[in-house]
Amino acid sequence: MKVDLKQVEEASKELYIRALKMLPPDIKAGFQRLDRAETNATGKAILGTMIRNITVAEDNTNLLCQDTGIPIYNVVIGSGIEVDGHALKQAIISGCTRATQEHPLRSSVVHPTTRKNLHTSGGRHVPVINIDFSAQAETLSIEMIPKGSGSENNSWLKMAIPADGIDAIKTFVIDCVLEAGGKSCPPVIVGVGVGGTADLCVHLSKVAATRPLGSQCDDPEGATLEAELGAVVNKLGVGAQGLGGDSTAFAVHVETAATHITMNPVAVNMQCHSARRARATFTPQGLTYGY
Amino acid sequence: MAHYEFDMPVTEEQIRKLRINDTVTLHQTLYGIRDATQIHMFDHNRKTRFDMRGHAVVHTAPNVKWVGETEAHPSGYAPICIGTTTSARMERFTRPLMEQYGVRIIIGKGGLFAASAKAFADLGGVYLAIIGGTAALETTWIEQIEEVDLDDLNPESLWKFRIKGFGPLLVAMDSHGGSLYTAVNTAAKDQRAGVLAALGVKS
């Protein structure tokens, strides 16, 4: 299948706006689950307001949160897809710029030292475009994630050592949740990367933080770890917005990679309760939008 | 736990009455301020023409649309989506904002720390918690963007909003040393050992 790059540009624009306005169904279900379990009156009131905000955003076709985030596009190219990779990236950047200027959206992106804002939601290496390949025939998938800064500012890497074992990983995750407190806009999805190189470990923590609720790590060891951490994280009592209660996290997600014999890296990346994402899937049958 | 309705600006006496867990709804005027705004005001010595004495500021950088100056949009900007950012990054600006500009209320999410608590106690100020990430709702409490200053910093300009029923907001830090964040953080740290033990971590 030959990819229509004009359609990719339109979809990249549409995805940014859709992601900012419509929360995925798994996150909405996560809110209902936390709301049913919450025993703290303040926590219950906060969750109620968050749930109401989702409805207000839908009714007014407005953004859920003012933070338009750093735009991330995750592209997966299936087998049999014909596309000029460079032109594909340019189409995505162009769509992202158009969403920002035509909607308009707040450009939340600046140069790291001059702090100059180009008002395009872009700049050097931004939007972040990750490209991977899959065996899925005749399918191109683009996932868009506007990653908010309240949660992104709560990111950590620890190059633990093999002698510290899995205890170092568990302790680090719990300490990061305590350190984040209310700053990461809880309830959060705690994303944990385990193994790899330093940069891969941090990347995996982002993959974990932005995975749909209800999904599992496909490494059984990672799945066990996320179940163990998920079972206890809400006992910390940080609560929604860091104001106490049972709703610190929707879940803990773990992603793993093989690592070096001398290494035991662990990274944590938080996703806030406005856990936004949108997906466009291109097949010979056409373009469909989802999550 | 009492509820208060404030027509802005307010007096020190009104602020001193507030205690943590009270709720407050604001009316009339609210200023929007952010990292770059305060870096320029306090590190680069830039001044604003706004008189913020007795007023409230919210930690925000809004989504706006330039529509040109009209009666409905005197600043030239129409609000699209206005929400609240994490306050922690702006901790060091609480005292100068109160001392130099007479601000009495800071609205934000996630809380502030000891230096702000001391400024609130010394000078008569409070921190009101808004629920982060609920900007679609917050936008419905804002009637108009009346004026804007330091707009070369857009979106981190200094915004003057006309508001109606902005709240209810929770008094999370008061002028008597009370802080809900300190209480929750202390309690959460007390849970740490038990949670690690449940995970089988050897101490």
Boltz contact constraints between the chains, C-beta under 6 A:
constraints:
  - contact:
      token1: [A, 46]
      token2: [B, 131]
      max_distance: 6.0
  - contact:
      token1: [A, 49]
      token2: [B, 131]
      max_distance: 6.0
  - contact:
      token1: [A, 49]
      token2: [B, 134]
      max_distance: 6.0
  - contact:
      token1: [A, 50]
      token2: [B, 134]
      max_distance: 6.0
  - contact:
      token1: [A, 53]
      token2: [B, 134]
      max_distance: 6.0
  - contact:
      token1: [A, 53]
      token2: [B, 136]
      max_distance: 6.0
  - contact:
      token1: [A, 53]
      token2: [B, 137]
      max_distance: 6.0
  - contact:
      token1: [A, 56]
      token2: [B, 136]
      max_distance: 6.0
  - contact:
      token1: [A, 56]
      token2: [B, 137]
      max_distance: 6.0
  - contact:
      token1: [A, 57]
      token2: [B, 136]
      max_distance: 6.0
  - contact:
      token1: [A, 62]
      token2: [B, 81]
      max_distance: 6.0
  - contact:
      token1: [A, 62]
      token2: [B, 136]
      max_distance: 6.0
  - contact:
      token1: [A, 63]
      token2: [B, 81]
      max_distance: 6.0
  - contact:
      token1: [A, 64]
      token2: [B, 136]
      max_distance: 6.0
  - contact:
      token1: [A, 65]
      token2: [B, 83]
      max_distance: 6.0
  - contact:
      token1: [A, 65]
      token2: [B, 133]
      max_distance: 6.0
  - contact:
      token1: [A, 65]
      token2: [B, 135]
      max_distance: 6.0
  - contact:
      token1: [A, 66]
      token2: [B, 63]
      max_distance: 6.0
  - contact:
      token1: [A, 66]
      token2: [B, 81]
      max_distance: 6.0
  - contact:
      token1: [A, 66]
      token2: [B, 82]
      max_distance: 6.0
  - contact:
      token1: [A, 66]
      token2: [B, 83]
      max_distance: 6.0
  - contact:
      token1: [A, 66]
      token2: [B, 135]
      max_distance: 6.0
  - contact:
      token1: [A, 104]
      token2: [B, 65]
      max_distance: 6.0
  - contact:
      token1: [A, 106]
      token2: [B, 63]
      max_distance: 6.0
  - contact:
      token1: [A, 106]
      token2: [B, 155]
      max_distance: 6.0
  - contact:
      token1: [A, 150]
      token2: [B, 86]
      max_distance: 6.0
  - contact:
      token1: [A, 167]
      token2: [B, 201]
      max_distance: 6.0
  - contact:
      token1: [A, 170]
      token2: [B, 199]
      max_distance: 6.0
  - contact:
      token1: [A, 170]
      token2: [B, 201]
      max_distance: 6.0
  - contact:
      token1: [A, 171]
      token2: [B, 201]
      max_distance: 6.0
  - contact:
      token1: [A, 174]
      token2: [B, 195]
      max_distance: 6.0
  - contact:
      token1: [A, 178]
      token2: [B, 188]
      max_distance: 6.0
  - contact:
      token1: [A, 181]
      token2: [B, 185]
      max_distance: 6.0
  - contact:
      token1: [A, 182]
      token2: [B, 110]
      max_distance: 6.0
  - contact:
      token1: [A, 182]
      token2: [B, 111]
      max_distance: 6.0
  - contact:
      token1: [A, 183]
      token2: [B, 86]
      max_distance: 6.0
  - contact:
      token1: [A, 183]
      token2: [B, 88]
      max_distance: 6.0
  - contact:
      token1: [A, 183]
      token2: [B, 110]
      max_distance: 6.0
  - contact:
      token1: [A, 185]
      token2: [B, 132]
      max_distance: 6.0
  - contact:
      token1: [A, 185]
      token2: [B, 133]
      max_distance: 6.0
  - contact:
      token1: [A, 228]
      token2: [B, 199]
      max_distance: 6.0
  - contact:
      token1: [A, 232]
      token2: [B, 195]
      max_distance: 6.0
  - contact:
      token1: [A, 232]
      token2: [B, 198]
      max_distance: 6.0
  - contact:
      token1: [A, 235]
      token2: [B, 191]
      max_distance: 6.0
  - contact:
      token1: [A, 235]
      token2: [B, 195]
      max_distance: 6.0
  - contact:
      token1: [A, 236]
      token2: [B, 188]
      max_distance: 6.0
  - contact:
      token1: [A, 236]
      token2: [B, 191]
      max_distance: 6.0
  - contact:
      token1: [A, 237]
      token2: [B, 187]
      max_distance: 6.0
  - contact:
      token1: [A, 237]
      token2: [B, 188]
      max_distance: 6.0
  - contact:
      token1: [A, 237]
      token2: [B, 191]
      max_distance: 6.0
  - contact:
      token1: [A, 238]
      token2: [B, 188]
      max_distance: 6.0
  - contact:
      token1: [A, 242]
      token2: [B, 110]
      max_distance: 6.0
  - contact:
      token1: [A, 243]
      token2: [B, 180]
      max_distance: 6.0
  - contact:
      token1: [A, 244]
      token2: [B, 184]
      max_distance: 6.0
  - contact:
      token1: [A, 272]
      token2: [B, 133]
      max_distance: 6.0
  - contact:
      token1: [A, 273]
      token2: [B, 133]
      max_distance: 6.0
  - contact:
      token1: [A, 274]
      token2: [B, 133]
      max_distance: 6.0
